[in-house]
Amino acid sequence: MLLFHRHVDAVLCVFEGPALVLAVLRGIMRFRPKVVMWDLILGGGWRLRSRMQDVIVPRVDEIIVLGSNQVAAIDGQWARHAPVRCVGHYLDTTFWRPLPVPKAGYALAVGDDHSRDYGLLLEAAGGLECEVVIRSGKELPLDPVRHRRVRQLRPRMTFTGLRDLYAGASVVVVPLHDGPTAGGVSALHEALAMGCAVVASDSAGIRDWLRDGETCLVVPCGDAAAMGAAIQRLLGDPALRERLGAAARAYMLE
């Protein structure tokens, strides 16, 4: 970009990595295009990323975030920064749509990023009678006795394969640590768009899209008993699953 694409109007950098070199060298190289960063990961405890953000955030021309809570989080963390705009999240509701396939009775969780609280889900799973399927490449502390009904799918899947996995789930679970980053937002939106019955942790990063009792069931972060009870409630109430799923699909279309 600095050497061969100097005459563009703007550079849109997805996350912090692509923005670092541009932010540091744009002045030295007299690089005039605007530099816009789309989304950044707040929190998570990775010191190197925090140092990168301290360099990047004051030097880019604009920051685009997914959740409205991130605007205040950036204001609180950096005294000087570019304008921050909240644009929400996107999803292809034509691809992610309800499929006419029978439910296989399992509870499904999907995701690889640091926001996932799979320890919480595994604790909740100990009291469940259904199979729990976790599509994640993360290393999980699976106990062969306590978690005998838990099945982990570690390899990444095609989009159609992942869609089929959602379609067969009776319940989709989004277990999250509380934090400002919109972790879990893709899995949440995919499940809602497919008309799945969803249980989600009340993380600040995805609160913009949670409608407790209307499109999903929301449980406190870190509360395994509440998560297990919500999953069990949905498994035992097909009418509630159908109502939440229909409302979730309508919400995503709107």
N, C-alpha and C positions, 0 to 999 in steps of 0.2 A: 504493500500500500504506500509506504513512504517513498519508494523509488519509482514505481511504474504505474501507479494509479492515483496520481496527485490531482487530477482534474475532476474528480467526482464531487458531488455536492455534500455528501455526508457518508459516514461509515457507521453502520449499525453493528455493534459488538454484542454478541450474545454471551452473557456472563462476564466475569472479570478478566479471564485469561487473554482474549483477543484485544482487550483495551489497554493492557499494561504497557506494551512497547510504544503504542501511539501516544498514550498519555505522557510518557517520560520523554520521548524524542520529538514530539510535534513542534515544540518551540525551536529546538536546535536545527531541525530539518526544514523549518518554515513551512510546515504542512498546514494548509489553511482550511481544508474541509472540516465540517462539524463532526464531532465524535460523540455518538449517542450510545449509551450502554443499556441494553434490554435485560432487566432483572439482575439481581445480585443476591448472593446467599448471606443472610444476616445470622450471626450466631454460629453455633456448631462447634466452637472451641478450637478451630484450626488456626494457629497463630500466624502461619505464613500467609494464609488468605486474608487475615485481618490487616497485616502489613501491606499487602497488595492494595487492598481497598483504601487504606489511608493515603496511598499514592494516587490512586485512580479517581476516587470520588470528587476531590476538589478540582480535578483537571479536565474532566469531560464536559461537554456542552449541555447535555441533558441526560437524565436517568429515567427510564421507564420501568415501572414496577407493576406487579400483578394485583397485589392486595392493598386496600386503602390503609391498613395498619402500618405498612412499610414506609409511608410518607412520614409519619410521626417518628418511626424508629430511626430513619436516616437523620431527621432533624435533631434527634436527641444524641446521636453518636458523632456527628460531624458538625462543627460550628460553621464551616464553609463548605458548600457543595453546590453542584449544578441544580437547576430547577428539576423537581421530581414530579412526574405525572403518573397517575394510576390509570391503566388501560384495561384492567381485568384479564380474563383468560379466554382462550378460543377453543373451539372443538368442532370437528366435522360431524354434525348430527345425522348426516346421510349414511356415513360409514358406521358410526357408533349408534346403533339402533336396536330395538328389541328384535330378537330372532325367535321364530316359532319352534323352539326345541324344548324337550322336557327338562325340568330341573333335576339335577343329580343329587341334591340334598346336602352339598358341602358349603362351608363358609370359606370365602376366598379373600386373600389379601395380596396386593401387588405393589412392588416398588423396591428400589435399591438405595435410595439416598439416606442421608444421616437423620432425617426427620422421623423415619419409621421407628416405632417402639414395638419391635417384635417380641421383646421380653415380656411386655404387658400382654400381648396376644397369647403367647405361650402359657402365661400364668392363667389367663382366662380359659384357655383351651382345655386345661386339666379338668374342668367341671362340665365340659360339653360332651354330648353323646354323638354329635355329628363329626364327620371328617372335616379337618381344617386344611386347606390347601394354601401354601404360601409360594407365590412366584417371585423369587428374589435370589440374587447372587450373593447376598450377604451370608457370612458365617453365622449360623444359628446354633444355640446350645440345646440341641434336641436330646432329650432323655428317652431312651427306647421304651421305658415302661410308662412314665408319666405322659409322654407325648406319642403314644402308640397310634393315635388317630390323626397325627399331623403328618402331612406329606409336603415336602419341599421340592419345588421345580427350580433348579438353579440355572439351566441354560436360558439365554434370551430367546424370545419367541417371535414369530412373525406377527404382524398386526392382526391378520385373520385368525391365527392360532390363539392370540390373546383375547380376541373378541369371542371366540368360541368358549374360552375358559370363563369369561364373565357370564355368557349366556347360560351355562350349565349350573351356575352358583345359585343357591337359594338365598344366601346373604353375602354381601360384599362388605368387608371390614376395612376401615382406614385407621389403623392404630398409630398415633403420632405423639411425639414429645411436644410439649407446648413451646412455641417459638414464633418469631416474627416472619420467618421465611415461609413462602407458600408451598411448603413441602406437602406432597400428597394431592396437590390440586389436579393433576392429570388423571390419576386413578379415580378421584372423586367424580370428576366431570364425565369420564368414560362410563362409570357405573350408573350415574344419574341418567345419562343420555340413553343408556340401554334399558332403562326402566327397572333396574335392580333395586332390591330392598337393601338399604345401606345403614351401617352403624359407623359413626365417625367420631374421633376424638375432637374435643372442643379446643383445638389449637388456634391461637390468634391469627396465624398465617392464612387459614382457610375460612375464617369466620364469615367473610363476605358471602360465602356460598352455602352456608348451613341454615336449613329451615327445620328446626327440631319439631318432630311430630307432623310435619307437613310433607317434606320430601325425603326425610331420613330420621334416624334416631341419633341424638348427640349425647355423648357421655363425657364426664370430666377426664382430662388427661391424667394418666397414672392410676386410674381406678379400675383394676382388673375385675372386681366383683360387678361393677356397673356395666362393664363391657360384656362380660359373660351373660349377665341377666338380659341385656338388650338383644344379644344374639339369640339366646334361648327364647325370648319373647317372640321374635320374628319367626323363628323356626316353628313355633307352635301356633302361629296365627296367620294362615294363608291369606285371609281377607285383608289384614293389615299390610302384609307384603305387597299385595296387589294394589292397594290404595296408595301406599307410599311410592311404589314404582311408577304408577300412572302419573301421579303428581310430579315426580322427578323428571319424567320424560317431557311433560308439558312445560315445566320450568326451564329446561334446557332449550326447548324450541323457542320459547319466548325470549 
